[in-house]
Amino acid sequence: MPTYPNVHEVLITLLTPIVPTVKSRRPGQRLPYTVVRRIGGAEDGITDRPIVRVDTYADTDEQAERIKEACRQRITESGGTLAGDVLIDTAREITGGQDGPSLDPTDRRLTAVYQLTFRAM
């Protein structure tokens, strides 16, 4: 079975220069930050096509929107580039930023979904 890059690690590398980026939400984490999670996708023995959700948490709607847009631009322009030592073949937006409920009512959360592709390592 082929080995593919870990999409969480790729996105953490890609987005951390914009905003602290993690795999899972942690209690007491300081705002703003982004959580990246693989929510689907498949591989065919040559290429993995992960579908990922990117949740942006911030203090205000405006801050969340600015960060979400910077992350969107970084992800959608990442096709054909390296994130660390991993080549991202393609990247596309599936759904743009949508308001999402947050466990803490004082947090503002925007959710977007993307698909990236990577070849086997």
N, C-alpha and C positions, 0 to 999 in steps of 0.2 A: 504494500500500500504506500503511495507517495506521501511525502511530508511536505506540508505547506506552511508558509509563514503564519504566525499567530496574529489574527486581525486586531485583537485588542492591543497587543504590543505595538503594532504598526500605527494604529490610530493614536495611541498615547505618545509615541515619538513624533507624529505629525502635528498633533494639536497642543502639546504642552507648551510650546513657545507662545501660544496665544492665551491659554488659560490652563490652570492645573487640570489634568485629565486622569481619570481613574476608571477601574473596571466595575466598581460597585460603590454605592453611596455609603458613606460612613457617618455615624452619628457625630454631631458636633463639627463636621467639616466646615471650614470657613468658606463663605461665598466670595467670589464666584468660582464655579468649577463645572466640569463636564464629565458625564458618565458615558462610557461606550460599551455596548453589549451586542454580541452577535445574536440575531433573532431568526436567522434562517439562511438559506442558500444551499448550494450543493457543489460537489466536485465531480469531475468526469475522468479522473486518472491523470489528467494533464493540467487542468486549470481548476482552481477553487474560486467560487463566486459567492463570498459571504455577503449577507444582507445584515446591516448593522443599524442600530438605533443610537442616536447621539442626543442625550438629554443635557440641556444647558440650564444650570441653576444660578440665579443671581438675586441681588437685593431689589432690583427694580425691573419693570418691563423693558425700559429703554436699554439698560445694561444687558439684559438677556438677549434682546434683539441684536444689539451690536456684536456680542460674542457669537451668537448663532450665525450671523451673516459672515463673520470672519472665518469661522469654522467651515461653513458651507463653501466659501471661496477656496479655502485651502484644500479641502477634500476634492471638490470638483475639478480643480486644476492639478491634482496630483498624479493623474494618469501619465505613464511614461517617465516618472521620476522615482528617486530613491527616498525611502523613509528609513534612516539608518543605513543598513546594508540590504534592505529589501526593495526590490523593484515592484512598484505598483503598475500593473499593466493598464487597467482602466479604472475609472471611478465616475459614478453618476448618481444624481439625486433621484430618489424615488418619491419621497414626499417632503415638501418644505416644512419650515417651522410651524408647529401647531402648539397652541397652549395645552399644557397638560397639568393634571392635578399633582400637588406636591403634599408630602406628609406634613410639612410645616407650612401653615397658611401664610406665613410672612415671606416664604420663598417664592420666586417667580421661576417657572419652568417652561422651556420650549423644547419640543421634540421634533427631530428630523430623521429621515431614514435614507440610507445610501447603500449602493452596491459597489463593491470593489472586486477586482479580479487579480489573482496571483497565479503564477505557474509553480509547479512542484519544484522543490529545492533539490 
